[in-house]
Amino acid sequence: MFSSRSLDDDLAAVRDRYAPGSPVLDVDADFETLPPAAAEDLGLFVDGLDPASYPAEWLPDSVPDLLRKHAGPAFTVGLPGDGTVVRTAQTDPPAVLVKRRAEGTPDDFLAFLIAERLVQIGREPAPGAVHGDASNGGDPVGLPESFLPFFGERYRDLDAAIRRPDPETGESTTGFGPTDVFQVANALFDARVGLHARDAFASWEDEYPRLFDAWVDAGDRLSGRLGDLSGEVARGDTDFPAATEYACSAVKHDLDPPAPYGALDTTAYRERGAPYAVAWAEKTFAALVDDEE
């Protein structure tokens, strides 16, 4: 299932600098979420396993099944939307996993994706973040692995801001569903992680030029749509959750996202985290509903 990946000199140097000792592993399958039996095989490549679980009270009544499993006691790794390369802090040391779909990814861009995950492992804990089973009072270690421990109990508030469920039936009154909440939450978390990591990428021009160029090139490919992203949403060409995902991806490339996403590319979001994200969602989705009425 897993095999150690050989790293080029620049990637090996990035690992030594940001995530010393973290294994980078090729996975012989594509996956959204690694099931427990496969996840437990990671123990062959690390010193120990530390499966995370999260309080059921964090989740609203309606959530995608994979998110409910992710929160539960079973040892799983990954969620839909994580991309070609994922990281997990449920191992000691944290690990980077490269999915089989990476075989079709250009070498330099794949190298950047791996470097990105290594940098994320080495970032300091986000203020107010939780990690692992929050019920045990454990301290956070590095950036949270997914959006669920980032939002914690505020995930219910995010769901309420986006779906505005009917108090009697629990059904959405905005047209957005649990999958939309999941997509927006993942995008908001991606932007927050980008705010913590992009300074490293921006500093690599001389030291790791191949990785720096791949970061810049990926940003260039994103920038083409940013200027008209709000227009795409207004015309109905792109739904709001998908637009949020696109705009938040631009944050890690130090681009200027259009309104209303510019508020996520700020020091305030970097410092305040989940409460800021929920407040942004409340204001933004209220405006969307008002525009449609």
Secondary structure, 3 states (H helix, E strand, C coil): CEEECCCCHHHHHHHHHHCCCCCEEEECCCCCCECHHHHHHHHHCCCEECCCCCCHHHCCCCCCHHHHHHHCCCCCECCCCCCCEEEECCEECCEEEECHHHHHCCHHHHHHHHHHHHHHHHCCCCCCCCCCCHHHCCCCCCCCCCHHHHHHHHHHHHHHHHHCCCCCCCCCCCCCCHHHHHHHHHHHHHHHHHHHHHHHHHCCCCCCHHHHHHHHHHHHHHHHHHCCHHHHHHHCCCCHHHHHHHHHHHHCCCCCCCCCHHHHCCHHHHHHCHHHHHHHHHHHHHHHHHHHC
